[in-house]
């Protein structure tokens, strides 16, 4: 299942990218979102590319369907890996994947952050897939709903920290 979101920022491209790659801000953002045990496993960036790996524990943000209740855990270990590269002076691209420990689903996507020194927009595209027979579509839909909500939480937190 695929979906897209668009997040405009009233801050310049360099400022927003700087927040994405600032370890202190990453911890503050996750604290605002209620996540715990946040670890920045890898963070490197130069003028042409960057890599960010964040591990954390998160709770679900939407109601767990009854058919999935037996799989539900209060806290889930998440690993998110992002590979960024500069397209030109006004645009960066990112390919990312998210792994949820113990959940047989694949979450991956891309981001396109573009703009100027005064404002920018992040276009996020996600694809969620679960190949479990009979339950795969329900798991994928639940993850889409939860991820959509979390993306908006993260967006609000980032705007508050800019």
N, C-alpha and C positions, 0 to 999 in steps of 0.2 A: 504494500500500500504506500502510495507516494502522496506527499503534500508539500506545499510551499508556504513560506511566510516572508513578509517584508518588514524590516525594522528600520525606520528613518531615525537619524540622530541629529540633534542640533549642536553637533561638534564636528570638527574636522577629521578627515581620514586618518591622519597621523595620530591624533589624540585618541580616537576610538581603538585603533590597532594597538596603541601603547597600553590602553586599559586591558585589552584582551591578553596581552603578554606581561602584565605586571603581577608578580606573585602575591604581593600584599593585597591588591585589588581582587585577585582570584579568591583569596581566603575570605575577604570581606563580603564578596558577592555570594559565596557559598554559605556563609554565616547568615546573611539576610534571607536566603532561600530555605534555611533550616537543615542544611546538610551537615554531616558530621564526618570526622576522621578524614579530612581533606588533605591530600598529599599531591604536590606538584612533582611528578616523577621525572619530567623532562621539560625544560624550557630553554629554547635557544632561538635567536632571531638576529638576522643581519639585514642589510639593505635589499636583499633579493629573495630571502626565504626565511621560514621559521617552522619550528616544530614545538608543539605543546601537548603534553600528556598529563592529564589530571585524573587521579583516583579519589573516590569519595563514596560515602554511604548516603543513600537517599531513601525517602519513603515515597509511596505512591501519592499522587495528587488528585486522583479521581477514584470513584468507587470501584472496587474490584467486583466484576461480575460473579455471580454465584457459581457458574461453571468453572471458574478459575480459582475459587477460594482455597481449594486444597493445595494449590501451588504458591499461594501468597505468603510472603514474609514481610514483617514490619519494616525491616531495613534491607536494602539491596546494595551490594557492592558494584560500583559502576567504574569502568575505565573508558575514558574518552581520549582519543588520539587525533590530533589535528596536524595536517601538513599544509602550510601556507606558502604561497609564492607570489611575487610581484608580477603583475601583468604589464603595468606601465605606471607612470607617476600618479595616476588617479584611480588605480584599481589593484586590489589584491584578490587572489582566489585561494580557496581552502578545500581540501578533501578531508573528510573525517569519518571515523567509525566509532561506534559506542558498543561496548560489551557489558552485558548485565550478567554477573556471575550466577550460574544455575538456571538461566533462562535460554532455551534453545531458539533464539531469534537473532536476526541480523539487522542492525540499524547502521545505515551509512548515508552519506550525502555530501553536499558541497555548499560552500558559501561564496558569495561574490560581494565584496565590500568595495564600493566605489563612491567617489565624491570629490570634494574640494577641501580647502583649508578651513571652511566655515561650516560645512555640513556633509553628511554622507549617508548612505543607505546600505544595509546588509540584506541581501537576498539569500534566504536559506531554503534549500531543497533537501528533503529527507525521503528515504525509502526504508520501510520496515517490512521484514519478511520472516515468517515462521512456518516451517514445513511439517509441523506435527499433524498427523492425520486427524481429521474431524475437528480439532481444536485450533488449528493454525490460524485461521482467519479471525477467530475470537481473540486469540493472543495478540495478533498483529493490530487489530482494531483497538484493543485496550492500550497497547503501547503507543499507538498513534495519538489517542486521546490524552494520555498521560504526558507524552512528550510535547504535544501542542501547548498544554497548560504550563509545563516547566519552561518552555521556550519564552513564553510571555512573562513568567516570573523572572527569568534571567534577564530579559530585555529591560524590565522595570528596574531591577537591581543595578544593571550597568548604567542606565540613564541617571539613577540616583547617585552613582559614584563618579560620574564624569565632572 
